[in-house]
Amino acid sequence: MVRDSNKLFEEARARNLRQLNLVIPEKLQSRVVYTRAEALPFFNINFPGELEQARRMAEAAREQRHSTACHASEEGIR
């Protein structure tokens, strides 16, 4: 099986294919359904604008965690 998958990836590389869904045969693919919030850890960064967007998302997440921690502290919640 490993040899077969190596062949798939070598052929894809030779054809300049980089999308896994185009490399791996559909019968061997699995789909996972998830929400937009659950997708955040899988944010794809290919261009400078996407890197900046990821930075903004990370900052917003830090602020939210800080706000939640401060609120919990004020309420005496641990």
N, C-alpha and C positions, 0 to 999 in steps of 0.2 A: 504493500500500500504506500509506503514512504517513497519507493522508487517511482510509483505512478504519479504521486503528487509532485515530486521533483520534476518529472517530465512536463506536467501541466505548467508549472511555474517557469521552467526554462523556455517552453514554447511561447508563453505569454510575454516573457521578457523580450524574446526575439521579435515579437509582433508589437512591442511597446505598449502592451496592455497592462494597466495598473489597478483596475477595479476588480476586486476579488469576485464580485458577482459575475464578471465576464470571463474569469479564469477558471473558476470551479464550476463543474457541471451542476445544473439546477437540481438534479436528483440527489446530489451530495450536499446541498445547502440546507440550512435550517433557518427559520425565521423566529425572531424573538420580538414580541409586541411589548412596547414600553411607552411611558408617557414622555412628554417634552422635558419635564423636570428630570426624569430618570436618564434622559439622553445627554444631559450636560457633561458628565465625565467623558463622553465619547466625542466631544466637539473636535472637528477636524480642522487642522491648521495647515494651509498650503500657501497662503499669501499674507503679506504684511497687514492688510486690513483685518484678516481673520485673527492674527496674533493680537492686534489691538482690541478686537472684540473679546477675545479670551481674557485679556487683562482686565477689561471692564467687568466681565462676568465674575472673575475671581475677586475683584475689589468689592463688588456688590455682595458676594457670598460672605466675605470677611465682615463687612458692615452688618449684615443680617445676623451672623453668629455673635458678634460683639453686642448688638442690640438685644438679642435674646438672652445672652449671659448677664447683661446689666439688669434686665427686667427680672430675671430669675433671682439675682442677688438682692434686688429691692424687695422682692416678695418673700425672701428667706428660703427659696427653693434651691436645693442642691442637685 
